Amino acid sequence: MTSTTIAELPWWDLAEVADHDAAIFGPTAWTLGYYWSVKAQNGTVMLAARTASAGETDVDGTATDSEFTASTGELAGWIVMSGAGAEADVMTIATTEAARGTGIGRALLQAGINWAKDRGSEIVHLEVDERNAAALGMYASFGFEEWGRRPDYYPGAAGILMRLRIGD
Ligand SMILES: CC(C)(COP(=O)(O)OP(=O)(O)OC[C@H]1O[C@@H](n2cnc3c(N)ncnc32)[C@H](O)[C@@H]1OP(=O)(O)O)[C@@H](O)C(=O)NCCC(=O)NCCS
């Protein structure tokens, strides 16, 4: 049995995330240096999902805080959010190839939205490659709506600008 925990990404895991990022995003990946600079910015949060097998959790399947502060478990995905005033942004989100299609992306996006709500944001923005069917499907299922496009923002493809109102 495995369980998944989402927690703030500690600095000592940045290199692991940057390695996965390079494999997933190729030429548009964030460098390790860029991860460091974003982590140092006020108004940002990095959350990581990790999956742990039964031996790494309590008998009832619940991970304890102390177990996961040591980054127990395999990295399954991460999300980086920023917020200023009433506006928040999904700066990046990804799940590892092994973890895809198991609900981790949805859980991370929900965690990012919760973070934005908790800090008083009223709207969440993001940008996505028009060819990215998986991400577009996930954003649409949360209620994100397209409000603009940046032609040729990606090599040979437009960037779709989406937003979700989360204020009451
Ligand atoms: C987009 C991404 C984060 C989704 O993560 P995931 O863990 O596979 O997603 P989940 O299993 O939580 O699925 C969430 C929803 O995404 C959508 N989705 C996921 N895979 C999909 C696919 N291959 N085609 C269409 N929709 C898909 C579905 O709406 C799904 O909801 P459902 O299972 O209730 O139908 C993942 O595909 C990824 O990391 N891609 C590479 C990086 C990337 O493109 N990041 C986004 C940049 S804007």
The ligand as an SDF file (V2000), in Angstrom:
LIG
                    3D

 48 50  0  0  0  0  0  0  0  0999 V2000
   -0.3930   17.8890  -16.6020 C   0  0  0  0  0  0  0  0  0  0  0  0
    0.0530   16.9200  -15.5250 C   0  0  0  0  0  0  0  0  0  0  0  0
    0.6500   17.7230  -14.3560 C   0  0  0  0  0  0  0  0  0  0  0  0
   -1.1510   16.1210  -15.0260 C   0  0  0  0  0  0  0  0  0  0  0  0
   -0.7140   15.3480  -13.9270 O   0  0  0  0  0  0  0  0  0  0  0  0
   -1.3350   13.9020  -13.5850 P   0  0  0  0  0  0  0  0  0  0  0  0
   -0.7790   13.5290  -12.2650 O   0  0  0  0  0  0  0  0  0  0  0  0
   -1.1120   12.9590  -14.7040 O   0  0  0  0  0  0  0  0  0  0  0  0
   -2.8790   14.2650  -13.4880 O   0  0  0  0  0  0  0  0  0  0  0  0
   -4.0300   13.4990  -12.6940 P   0  0  0  0  0  0  0  0  0  0  0  0
   -3.8120   12.0260  -12.7360 O   0  0  0  0  0  0  0  0  0  0  0  0
   -4.1900   14.1440  -11.3640 O   0  0  0  0  0  0  0  0  0  0  0  0
   -5.2960   13.8660  -13.5940 O   0  0  0  0  0  0  0  0  0  0  0  0
   -5.9310   15.1310  -13.4290 C   0  0  0  0  0  0  0  0  0  0  0  0
   -6.7360   15.4530  -14.6560 C   0  0  0  0  0  0  0  0  0  0  0  0
   -5.8710   15.8100  -15.7380 O   0  0  0  0  0  0  0  0  0  0  0  0
   -6.5000   15.4390  -16.9660 C   0  0  0  0  0  0  0  0  0  0  0  0
   -5.5880   14.5360  -17.6670 N   0  0  0  0  0  0  0  0  0  0  0  0
   -4.5460   13.8550  -17.1370 C   0  0  0  0  0  0  0  0  0  0  0  0
   -3.9230   13.1600  -18.1090 N   0  0  0  0  0  0  0  0  0  0  0  0
   -4.5940   13.4280  -19.2450 C   0  0  0  0  0  0  0  0  0  0  0  0
   -4.4110   13.0510  -20.6020 C   0  0  0  0  0  0  0  0  0  0  0  0
   -3.4040   12.2390  -20.9670 N   0  0  0  0  0  0  0  0  0  0  0  0
   -5.2520   13.5550  -21.5310 N   0  0  0  0  0  0  0  0  0  0  0  0
   -6.2690   14.3890  -21.1820 C   0  0  0  0  0  0  0  0  0  0  0  0
   -6.4930   14.7770  -19.9030 N   0  0  0  0  0  0  0  0  0  0  0  0
   -5.6590   14.3110  -18.9710 C   0  0  0  0  0  0  0  0  0  0  0  0
   -7.8250   14.8030  -16.6200 C   0  0  0  0  0  0  0  0  0  0  0  0
   -8.8070   15.8250  -16.6100 O   0  0  0  0  0  0  0  0  0  0  0  0
   -7.5670   14.3140  -15.2000 C   0  0  0  0  0  0  0  0  0  0  0  0
   -8.7200   14.1910  -14.4490 O   0  0  0  0  0  0  0  0  0  0  0  0
   -9.5040   12.7650  -14.3820 P   0  0  0  0  0  0  0  0  0  0  0  0
   -8.4930   11.7320  -14.0040 O   0  0  0  0  0  0  0  0  0  0  0  0
  -10.5140   12.9790  -13.3320 O   0  0  0  0  0  0  0  0  0  0  0  0
  -10.0560   12.5440  -15.7490 O   0  0  0  0  0  0  0  0  0  0  0  0
    1.0920   15.8890  -16.0790 C   0  0  0  0  0  0  0  0  0  0  0  0
    0.5930   15.3290  -17.2710 O   0  0  0  0  0  0  0  0  0  0  0  0
    2.4710   16.4760  -16.3330 C   0  0  0  0  0  0  0  0  0  0  0  0
    3.2820   16.6050  -15.4270 O   0  0  0  0  0  0  0  0  0  0  0  0
    2.7760   16.8240  -17.6080 N   0  0  0  0  0  0  0  0  0  0  0  0
    4.1110   17.3220  -17.9420 C   0  0  0  0  0  0  0  0  0  0  0  0
    4.3610   18.6730  -17.3500 C   0  0  0  0  0  0  0  0  0  0  0  0
    3.3060   19.6640  -17.7720 C   0  0  0  0  0  0  0  0  0  0  0  0
    2.8410   19.6590  -18.9100 O   0  0  0  0  0  0  0  0  0  0  0  0
    2.9330   20.5450  -16.8270 N   0  0  0  0  0  0  0  0  0  0  0  0
    1.9250   21.5550  -17.0630 C   0  0  0  0  0  0  0  0  0  0  0  0
    2.5740   22.7640  -17.6300 C   0  0  0  0  0  0  0  0  0  0  0  0
    1.3740   24.0650  -17.9240 S   0  0  0  0  0  0  0  0  0  0  0  0
  1  2  1  0
  2  3  1  0
  2  4  1  0
  2 36  1  0
  4  5  1  0
  5  6  1  0
  6  7  2  0
  6  8  1  0
  6  9  1  0
  9 10  1  0
 10 11  2  0
 10 12  1  0
 10 13  1  0
 13 14  1  0
 14 15  1  0
 15 16  1  0
 15 30  1  0
 16 17  1  0
 17 18  1  0
 17 28  1  0
 18 19  1  0
 18 27  1  0
 19 20  2  0
 20 21  1  0
 21 22  1  0
 21 27  2  0
 22 23  1  0
 22 24  2  0
 24 25  1  0
 25 26  2  0
 26 27  1  0
 28 29  1  0
 28 30  1  0
 30 31  1  0
 31 32  1  0
 32 33  2  0
 32 34  1  0
 32 35  1  0
 36 37  1  0
 36 38  1  0
 38 39  2  0
 38 40  1  0
 40 41  1  0
 41 42  1  0
 42 43  1  0
 43 44  2  0
 43 45  1  0
 45 46  1  0
 46 47  1  0
 47 48  1  0
M  END
$$$$
